Amino acid sequence: MEFPLRYNDEMYGVLCVGLSSENAPDQYKPFLSSLAVAGSISIHLCQKETETETDSDDYIIRLLNAALRQQNKEAFELAEKVKQCVKDFTAYLNDGSYTTLKKISGLIYYELSFLESYISDQKALSILRGCLNVLEKGKSSSRESEILAIVYTFVDGDEKVESLHQMGILQQELKDKFLTYVHQQTMVETVLSFEEDYSIASKETLDKETESIDAVGILKKKLGLSTREIEVINYVLKGCNNREIALKLFISEHTVKNHITRILQKLGVSDRSQAIAMIYQLGYTPL
């Protein structure tokens, strides 16, 4: 027997009960129908309570942000940078909404024990707790926690990519994508600044400077990379993992790994994030 779980034209599900013909199902129908009504009301009230808690959390978060602004302007400005960076980086990733992460990222400068007394959203608290575990123990609990830990480390380290080298491996792919995102942001800011100053410089001088820049030559002459290694590093700079690089270049993952090992040796670094940072510092942009 099936009974819809409905309240105020809102369908929540169906109550299904299996009865044998020997049990005279019709005699249970009034009871089960009442049970379905009670269940519908209970589900409706639970959802309303959850919505109320969420609204309450949103209000508390706004109050905490305002309080931080009044009590510690420096921490507030850093928190705003973290919030904006999280928003921009998750948009760059484009692999989820990250709603809760964006909502609580500005609270990273509060003590977790203090927040636990006021915030009821367990997912939000879990993200913050996981972020602290990443920062203190290098242990990853969720992608949201890692994103927040990476952004916090970057902002707290005067927005220098070198600050990320101390974070260990974690999700190397995520760290590489963040480095690529930072480089792209830097390039955009440089272009905007360049456009503002364009009227000051002559077109002839700019053309000469442009012609003198040989992107591939930078890697070949300064770092001694081969053409194939440059193809591999281009995909590394774009945030691709070994499997993705192998598919794009029609080679095996083992070959990709060997190429990356030789690249790291030629650059004199120990991991991909350091290689990315070094190449970007040379002014190279992935093709």
C-alpha positions as CSV (number, residue, x, y, z in Angstrom):
1,M,0.0,0.0,0.0
2,E,1.2,3.5,-0.8
3,F,0.4,6.8,0.8
4,P,1.7,10.2,-0.4
5,L,3.6,12.3,2.1
6,R,2.1,15.7,1.1
7,Y,1.6,18.9,3.0
8,N,0.3,22.2,1.5
9,D,0.7,21.0,-2.0
10,E,4.3,20.1,-1.3
11,M,5.2,16.4,-2.1
12,Y,7.9,15.0,0.3
13,G,7.7,11.3,-0.7
14,V,5.6,8.2,-0.4
15,L,5.0,5.9,2.5
16,C,5.1,2.3,1.2
17,V,3.9,-0.6,3.4
18,G,3.9,-4.3,2.3
19,L,1.1,-6.4,3.7
20,S,0.0,-9.9,2.8
21,S,-3.6,-10.6,1.7
22,E,-4.1,-12.7,4.8
23,N,-3.7,-9.5,7.0
24,A,-6.8,-7.8,5.5
25,P,-4.9,-4.7,4.3
26,D,-8.1,-2.5,4.3
27,Q,-8.3,-2.6,8.1
28,Y,-4.9,-0.9,8.3
29,K,-5.7,1.8,5.8
30,P,-7.1,4.4,8.2
31,F,-4.1,4.1,10.5
32,L,-1.5,4.2,7.7
33,S,-3.3,7.2,6.2
34,S,-3.1,9.0,9.5
35,L,0.6,8.0,9.8
36,A,1.3,9.5,6.4
37,V,-0.4,12.8,7.4
38,A,1.6,12.9,10.6
39,G,4.8,12.1,8.8
40,S,4.1,14.8,6.2
41,I,3.7,17.4,8.9
42,S,6.8,16.3,10.7
43,I,8.9,16.5,7.6
44,H,7.5,19.9,6.8
45,L,8.3,21.2,10.4
46,C,11.9,19.7,10.2
47,Q,12.6,21.6,7.0
48,K,11.2,24.8,8.4
49,E,13.4,24.4,11.5
50,T,16.5,23.8,9.2
51,E,15.7,26.9,7.2
52,T,15.3,28.9,10.4
53,E,18.7,27.7,11.6
54,T,20.3,28.6,8.3
55,D,18.8,32.0,8.3
56,S,20.0,32.4,11.9
57,D,23.5,31.4,11.0
58,D,23.6,33.9,8.1
59,Y,22.6,36.6,10.5
60,I,25.3,35.6,13.0
61,I,27.9,35.4,10.3
62,R,27.1,39.0,9.2
63,L,27.3,40.1,12.9
64,L,30.7,38.4,13.3
65,N,32.0,40.0,10.2
66,A,30.8,43.4,11.4
67,A,32.3,42.8,14.8
68,L,35.7,41.9,13.3
69,R,35.7,45.1,11.3
70,Q,35.2,47.1,14.4
71,Q,37.6,45.3,16.7
72,N,40.4,44.3,14.3
73,K,40.6,46.2,11.1
74,E,43.7,44.4,9.9
75,A,42.2,40.9,10.4
76,F,39.0,42.1,8.8
77,E,40.9,43.3,5.6
78,L,42.7,39.9,5.5
79,A,39.4,38.1,5.9
80,E,37.9,40.1,3.1
81,K,40.8,39.1,0.8
82,V,40.3,35.4,1.8
83,K,36.5,35.7,1.0
84,Q,37.2,37.3,-2.4
85,C,40.0,34.9,-3.3
86,V,37.8,31.9,-2.3
87,K,35.0,33.2,-4.5
88,D,37.2,33.8,-7.5
89,F,39.2,30.6,-7.2
90,T,36.1,28.4,-6.8
91,A,34.6,30.2,-9.9
92,Y,37.9,29.4,-11.7
93,L,37.6,25.7,-10.7
94,N,34.0,25.6,-11.9
95,D,33.4,22.2,-10.4
96,G,30.8,23.0,-7.7
97,S,28.8,25.7,-6.0
98,Y,30.9,25.8,-2.8
99,T,28.0,27.8,-1.2
100,T,28.9,26.9,2.5
101,L,32.6,27.5,1.9
102,K,32.1,31.0,0.5
103,K,29.7,31.8,3.3
104,I,32.1,31.0,6.1
105,S,35.5,31.7,4.6
106,G,35.7,35.1,6.2
107,L,35.5,33.6,9.7
108,I,38.9,31.9,9.4
109,Y,40.4,34.6,11.7
110,Y,38.1,33.6,14.6
111,E,38.9,30.9,17.1
112,L,37.0,27.7,16.2
113,S,35.9,27.1,19.8
114,F,34.3,30.5,19.8
115,L,32.4,29.9,16.5
116,E,31.1,26.5,17.8
117,S,29.2,28.4,20.4
118,Y,27.2,30.4,17.9
119,I,27.2,28.6,14.5
120,S,24.8,25.7,14.2
121,D,25.7,24.7,10.6
122,Q,27.7,21.5,11.1
123,K,29.0,21.5,7.5
124,A,30.4,25.0,7.9
125,L,32.1,24.1,11.2
126,S,33.4,20.9,9.6
127,I,35.1,23.0,6.8
128,L,36.7,25.3,9.3
129,R,37.8,22.3,11.5
130,G,39.2,20.6,8.5
131,C,41.1,23.7,7.4
132,L,42.8,23.9,10.8
133,N,43.8,20.2,10.5
134,V,45.3,20.9,7.1
135,L,47.3,23.9,8.5
136,E,48.4,22.2,11.7
137,K,48.8,18.5,10.8
138,G,48.8,18.5,7.0
139,K,45.8,16.2,7.0
140,S,43.0,16.7,4.4
141,S,39.4,16.1,5.4
142,S,37.6,17.7,2.4
143,R,38.2,19.6,-0.8
144,E,36.5,22.7,0.8
145,S,38.9,22.6,3.7
146,E,41.9,22.3,1.5
147,I,40.8,25.3,-0.7
148,L,40.3,27.4,2.4
149,A,43.7,26.3,3.8
150,I,45.5,27.1,0.5
151,V,43.8,30.5,0.2
152,Y,44.4,31.4,3.9
153,T,48.1,30.4,3.6
154,F,48.5,32.5,0.4
155,V,46.8,35.6,1.8
156,D,48.5,35.3,5.2
157,G,51.8,34.9,3.4
158,D,51.5,38.4,1.8
159,E,50.1,36.7,-1.3
160,K,53.4,35.1,-2.3
161,V,53.2,31.7,-3.9
162,E,56.4,30.6,-2.0
163,S,54.2,30.4,1.1
164,L,52.4,27.4,-0.4
165,H,55.6,25.3,-0.6
166,Q,55.5,24.7,3.1
167,M,52.0,23.0,2.9
168,G,53.3,19.6,1.8
169,I,51.7,17.5,-0.8
170,L,48.0,17.4,0.1
171,Q,46.1,17.4,-3.2
172,Q,49.0,18.4,-5.5
173,E,46.5,18.9,-8.4
174,L,44.5,21.5,-6.4
175,K,47.6,23.4,-5.4
176,D,48.8,23.4,-9.0
177,K,45.5,24.8,-10.1
178,F,45.7,27.5,-7.5
179,L,49.1,28.5,-8.7
180,T,47.8,28.7,-12.3
181,Y,44.8,30.8,-11.1
182,V,47.1,33.2,-9.3
183,H,49.3,33.6,-12.4
184,Q,46.3,34.3,-14.5
185,Q,45.1,36.9,-12.1
186,T,48.5,38.5,-12.1
187,M,48.5,38.5,-15.9
188,V,45.1,40.2,-16.0
189,E,46.2,42.9,-13.5
190,T,49.4,43.4,-15.5
191,V,47.4,43.8,-18.7
192,L,45.0,46.3,-17.1
193,S,48.0,48.3,-15.8
194,F,49.6,48.1,-19.1
195,E,46.5,49.4,-20.9
196,E,46.3,52.3,-18.4
197,D,49.9,53.3,-19.2
198,Y,49.7,52.5,-22.9
199,S,49.2,56.1,-23.9
200,I,52.5,57.0,-22.3
201,A,54.7,54.6,-24.3
202,S,55.1,54.8,-28.0
203,K,53.7,52.1,-30.2
204,E,57.1,51.5,-31.8
205,T,58.9,50.8,-28.5
206,L,56.1,48.4,-27.5
207,D,56.3,46.5,-30.8
208,K,60.1,46.0,-30.3
209,E,59.6,44.7,-26.8
210,T,56.9,42.3,-27.9
211,E,59.1,41.0,-30.7
212,S,62.0,40.4,-28.3
213,I,59.9,38.0,-26.1
214,D,60.3,34.4,-27.2
215,A,58.2,32.4,-24.8
216,V,59.5,29.0,-25.8
217,G,63.0,30.3,-26.1
218,I,62.9,31.2,-22.4
219,L,62.4,27.6,-21.4
220,K,64.8,26.2,-24.0
221,K,67.7,28.6,-23.4
222,K,67.4,29.3,-19.7
223,L,66.2,25.9,-18.5
224,G,67.4,23.6,-21.2
225,L,63.9,21.9,-21.7
226,S,63.2,19.9,-24.8
227,T,60.3,20.5,-27.1
228,R,58.4,17.6,-25.6
229,E,59.1,18.7,-22.1
230,I,57.8,22.1,-22.9
231,E,54.6,20.5,-24.2
232,V,54.3,18.6,-20.9
233,I,55.0,21.7,-18.7
234,N,52.4,23.7,-20.6
235,Y,49.7,21.2,-19.5
236,V,51.1,21.2,-16.0
237,L,50.7,25.0,-15.9
238,K,47.1,24.6,-17.0
239,G,46.4,22.3,-14.0
240,C,46.3,19.0,-15.8
241,N,47.2,15.8,-14.0
242,N,49.5,13.0,-15.4
243,R,46.5,11.1,-16.9
244,E,45.1,14.1,-18.6
245,I,48.5,15.1,-20.1
246,A,49.0,11.5,-21.3
247,L,45.6,11.6,-23.1
248,K,46.3,15.0,-24.7
249,L,49.8,14.0,-25.9
250,F,49.0,10.4,-26.8
251,I,51.7,9.0,-24.6
252,S,51.6,6.8,-21.5
253,E,51.3,8.1,-17.9
254,H,54.7,6.5,-17.2
255,T,56.2,8.6,-20.0
256,V,54.6,11.7,-18.6
257,K,56.0,10.9,-15.1
258,N,59.5,10.5,-16.6
259,H,59.2,13.8,-18.4
260,I,58.1,15.6,-15.2
261,T,61.0,14.0,-13.3
262,R,63.5,15.3,-15.8
263,I,61.9,18.7,-15.8
264,L,62.1,19.0,-12.0
265,Q,65.8,17.9,-12.2
266,K,66.6,20.5,-14.8
267,L,64.9,23.2,-12.7
268,G,66.5,22.0,-9.5
269,V,63.2,21.8,-7.6
270,S,61.5,19.0,-5.7
271,D,57.8,19.3,-6.7
272,R,55.4,20.6,-9.4
273,S,54.3,23.6,-7.4
274,Q,57.9,24.9,-7.1
275,A,58.4,24.3,-10.8
276,I,55.3,26.2,-11.7
277,A,56.3,29.1,-9.5
278,M,59.8,29.2,-11.0
279,I,58.5,29.2,-14.6
280,Y,56.0,31.9,-13.9
281,Q,58.8,34.0,-12.3
282,L,60.6,33.8,-15.6
283,G,57.7,35.5,-17.3
284,Y,56.6,32.5,-19.2
285,T,52.9,32.0,-20.1
286,P,51.5,28.6,-21.1
287,L,50.7,28.2,-24.8
